[in-house]
Amino acid sequence: MAPARGPDARRSGSNPPPTELRERLLDATRDLLAHRRFDSISVADIIAAAGVSRASFYFYFPGKQAVLAELVRRAVDQGQQAAEPWTSGQQDPSRALRSGIEAGATLWKDNAGVLTAIVESWGSDEQLRELWLRQMETFTDATVARIQADPEVMRRLDGLDVRAVAASLTWLGERLYYLAAANVPPFTDRDILVDTLMHAWTHTLYGESPGSTTA
């Protein structure tokens, strides 16, 4: 959501435009998270790394949780784009799943600091808990819609709670991607990570081995 405009939103002279200041704060936080835990980072650290004033920080964000929340939302938007080949139903399901899982692995690696921070913080911070559960719900919703659009998958899951199945698969992905981002073997091996998730998804939904495809 764009910040509200006020009389102090713009400055004359050589000062950076407001949008640049906001991006500097986001970039600085991302850089800090690449090397430090979120709970060890203070607003003062972000301000110093971004080279902005305290007033500028609080103009855009009420606290460091809000900065992390924006970074998380951006990463989730990328994740939704990565999943689109499968959720749209316009490609072969198994190939589309592998493409999405591989893209997800890349996304988590590229955003390891940010996504590790939210996974490690949402259990103890109510604001971040609400954010992460809502973001994960978007993946579950998309999975439910894709399952319900496939009569063969619905037949295969007959008697099971479709939403529970969808949530289980999406949260499994969250956990294994997190373990990979946190450098926990064997999921540091990208092939193992992708093949394990493919096995879970394809066997649950299609009864296939990861290497097979449907017509």
C-alpha positions in Angstrom: 0.0 0.0 0.0 1.4 3.4 -1.0 2.3 5.6 2.0 0.0 8.6 2.7 1.2 11.9 1.4 1.7 14.8 3.8 3.4 18.1 3.9 6.8 16.5 4.8 6.6 13.8 2.1 8.6 15.7 -0.4 11.7 17.8 0.2 13.3 20.4 -2.0 16.9 20.4 -3.1 19.0 17.3 -3.7 17.2 15.0 -1.3 16.0 11.7 -2.8 12.4 11.4 -3.8 10.1 9.7 -1.2 9.8 6.4 -3.2 13.6 6.1 -3.3 13.8 6.5 0.5 11.2 3.8 1.0 13.1 1.4 -1.3 16.4 2.2 0.5 14.8 1.1 3.7 13.5 -2.1 2.2 16.8 -2.8 0.5 18.8 -2.2 3.7 16.6 -4.5 5.7 16.9 -7.2 3.0 20.7 -6.8 3.1 20.8 -7.0 6.9 18.6 -10.2 6.9 21.1 -11.9 4.6 23.6 -11.9 7.6 21.6 -11.5 10.8 18.5 -12.8 12.5 15.4 -10.6 12.4 15.2 -10.4 16.2 18.8 -9.0 16.4 18.0 -6.2 14.0 16.8 -2.8 15.4 15.1 0.1 13.7 18.4 2.0 14.4 20.3 -0.7 12.4 18.0 -0.3 9.4 18.2 3.5 9.5 22.0 3.4 9.7 22.2 0.9 6.8 19.8 2.9 4.6 21.4 6.2 5.4 18.0 7.9 6.2 16.7 9.8 9.1 14.5 8.3 11.9 11.7 10.6 10.8 11.9 9.2 7.3 11.7 5.6 8.6 8.6 6.3 10.6 7.0 8.2 7.8 6.9 5.0 5.8 6.8 2.2 8.4 5.5 2.0 12.0 8.2 -0.5 12.9 10.6 -3.1 11.6 7.8 -5.7 11.4 6.1 -3.6 8.8 9.3 -3.5 6.7 9.6 -7.3 6.9 5.9 -7.6 6.0 6.4 -5.6 2.8 9.4 -7.7 1.8 7.4 -10.9 2.5 4.4 -9.7 0.4 6.7 -9.0 -2.5 8.3 -12.4 -2.2 4.9 -14.1 -2.1 3.8 -12.2 -5.2 6.7 -13.7 -7.0 5.8 -17.1 -5.6 2.3 -16.8 -6.9 3.7 -16.0 -10.4 5.9 -19.0 -10.1 2.9 -21.3 -9.4 0.8 -19.8 -12.2 1.7 -22.4 -14.8 0.1 -25.1 -12.6 -2.7 -23.1 -10.9 -3.9 -21.8 -14.3 -4.4 -25.4 -15.6 -3.1 -24.4 -19.0 -0.1 -26.8 -19.0 0.6 -30.4 -18.4 0.1 -30.8 -14.6 3.3 -32.7 -13.8 5.5 -30.4 -16.0 3.8 -27.3 -14.6 4.3 -28.6 -11.0 8.0 -29.2 -11.6 8.4 -25.8 -13.1 6.7 -24.2 -10.2 8.6 -26.2 -7.6 11.9 -25.3 -9.2 11.0 -21.7 -9.4 9.9 -21.8 -5.7 13.3 -23.2 -4.8 15.0 -20.4 -6.6 12.7 -17.8 -5.0 13.5 -19.1 -1.5 17.2 -19.1 -2.2 17.1 -15.5 -3.6 15.0 -14.3 -0.6 16.5 -16.6 2.0 17.0 -13.9 4.7 13.5 -12.5 4.3 11.6 -15.7 4.2 13.7 -17.4 6.9 12.9 -14.3 9.1 9.2 -14.6 8.7 9.1 -18.4 9.3 11.2 -18.0 12.4 9.3 -15.0 13.7 5.6 -15.5 13.0 5.1 -17.9 15.9 6.0 -15.3 18.5 4.7 -12.1 16.9 1.0 -11.6 16.4 1.3 -9.1 13.6 3.7 -11.4 11.6 1.6 -14.4 12.4 -1.5 -12.9 10.9 0.5 -11.8 7.8 2.2 -15.2 7.2 -1.0 -17.2 7.7 -2.8 -14.9 5.3 0.0 -15.2 2.7 0.1 -19.0 3.0 -3.7 -19.1 2.7 -3.4 -17.6 -0.8 -1.4 -20.7 -1.9 -3.9 -23.0 -0.3 -6.8 -21.3 -2.0 -5.1 -21.6 -5.4 -4.4 -25.2 -4.8 -8.0 -25.9 -3.7 -9.3 -24.2 -6.9 -6.9 -26.2 -9.1 -7.9 -29.5 -7.5 -11.6 -28.8 -7.7 -11.2 -27.9 -11.4 -9.7 -31.4 -12.2 -12.4 -34.1 -12.0 -9.8 -36.9 -12.0 -8.0 -35.5 -9.0 -11.3 -35.0 -7.2 -12.2 -38.6 -7.9 -8.8 -39.7 -6.6 -9.3 -37.7 -3.4 -12.8 -38.9 -2.9 -13.7 -38.9 0.8 -10.8 -36.6 1.8 -11.1 -33.0 2.9 -9.8 -31.2 -0.2 -8.7 -28.1 1.8 -6.8 -30.2 4.3 -5.0 -31.9 1.4 -4.2 -28.6 -0.2 -3.0 -27.0 3.0 -0.8 -30.0 3.8 0.9 -29.8 0.5 1.5 -26.0 0.6 2.8 -26.1 4.2 5.1 -29.0 3.3 6.6 -26.8 0.6 7.0 -24.0 3.1 8.8 -26.2 5.5 11.2 -27.9 3.0 12.0 -24.6 1.3 12.7 -23.1 4.7 15.0 -26.0 5.6 16.9 -25.5 2.4 17.2 -21.8 3.0 18.4 -22.5 6.5 21.1 -24.8 5.1 19.7 -28.0 6.7 20.7 -31.1 4.8 19.6 -33.0 2.8 17.4 -30.2 1.4 20.5 -28.1 0.7 20.7 -30.3 -2.4 18.4 -28.7 -4.9 17.7 -32.0 -6.7 16.7 -33.7 -3.5 14.5 -30.8 -2.5 12.7 -30.6 -5.9 12.3 -34.4 -6.3 10.9 -34.8 -2.7 8.3 -32.1 -3.3 7.4 -33.5 -6.7 6.9 -36.9 -5.2 4.6 -35.6 -2.5 2.5 -33.5 -4.9 2.3 -35.9 -7.8 1.6 -39.0 -5.8 -1.0 -37.3 -3.7 -2.8 -35.7 -6.6 -2.1 -37.8 -9.7 -0.8 -41.1 -8.4 2.4 -40.7 -10.5 6.1 -40.9 -10.0 7.8 -37.5 -10.3 9.3 -38.2 -13.7 6.0 -39.1 -15.4 3.6 -36.7 -17.0 0.0 -36.8 -18.0 -1.3 -36.3 -21.5 
